[in-house]
């Protein structure tokens, strides 16, 4: 797979830009981190070569200057909001990330609960944090937010929030997901620092959209596709264009809120250091793109994947039909369609010829392999096993899983768990393959190639089980399913 992004160049330039911004504000910067600070798999998919933890590595290069403050919306805790890509709640993800940060040597300060109004689950989480020795700060909902500037920037507004004690020049403010209140936390801290006579500033670390790529660049369209549920829309920043005569890209929420943010900064600092929302950013993504064609190809594939995800979600839940329509519009805008990946048509053809659910995968060298539902394997398992054998150079007709490994698993499924067929899911197939590897060199060679499938695209003729999708995600394989149920097959589970 082509590499289109230089991580080391990105780390060097991004760290230098952040240090410059710290100096511009007199030695202290509250840095709002948009998107994923850790495991940014969207960026890794649209910028081939981008390592999911590169932003964390960048901060690691100046670890002694950085303090991390985590923010979570009390309402999200109350509703048990899930992080879609990992399937865990925001509060659990906050603690997961905190452990990762600490293990990597970062100093983690407190946790801020925004829009806290005494919600029971949020209160329980506060007690949990306190019992763990983690400082916790409550920021209440401010009436008139964000437009009543006089009230917000006052003792009755930001002044009612608990002051978060920080000790480092760069305070990274991050959260498990969007809508957590990162910007409000930063501005509340700016107000508190100003009242204490401390010079401090605010900036945004927003990976997407990329401000100095064209509005209709596939990378920026892919960002819109990824956020159709948030109604984010990329747009030319009119404030930047007016101030500098330079066309730059931002998204609608930042553009819409900028006049309010500018007014807040003027009230707190006397004048706003920024003339546009683009000014607030410290984004050097474009400077580290080393292969434009590879990046464009990767972004286009991501746009198609997002369409399939939205279409399947709409079918599964009965909600999100407008999201699917917008994803289709963006796919057309990018000049691509559902057949962009050759695996899509290959999966449909295999399903038509086999009379059942089937799938296909594009291997790293461009080969297309297929698989179908068989006597012992479901379509997901068949595709995965055939891909592993192809990578290992083992003929598709060669058996690599022993009967001794298969029999107890099949028996467990049908006799003990009550399934109506013995079809193994990918996780069960891998267990059988691993067991077989104890005595079979072929099985051992087959499973040794699992990591080589990371980043590959797999398509299926109908929706596969959620547990199969989760396993593919763990392996780093991108999965798309035709938005339809395989009724005849699903009745057999």
Secondary structure, DSSP 8 states (H G I E B T S, - for coil): ----B-HHHHHHHHHHHHHHHHHHTTS-EEEEE-S-SS--HHHHHHSTT--TTHHHHHHHTTGGGEEEEEEEEHHHHHTT-EETTTTEEHHHHHHHHHHHHHHTT-EEEEEEEET-S--HHHHHHHHHHHHTT--EEE----TTTTT-HHHHSSTTTGGGS------SSEEEEEESSTTS-HHHHHHHHHHHHHHTT---EEEEE--SS-TTS-TT-HHHHHHHHHTGGGT--EEE-HHHHHHHS---EEEHHHHHHHHHHHHHHHHHHSS-S-SSTGGGB---TGGGB--HHHHHHHHHHHHHHHHHHHHHHHHHHS--HHHHHHHHHHHHHTT--TTSSHHHHHHHHHHHHHTS-EEEEE-TTS-EEEEE--SSB-HHHHHHHHHHHHHHT--TTS--S-HHHHHHHHHIIIIIS--SS--B-HHHHHHHHHHHTTT-HHHHHHHTTGGGGTT-EEEESS---HHHHHHHHHTT-EEEE-SS--HHHHTT-
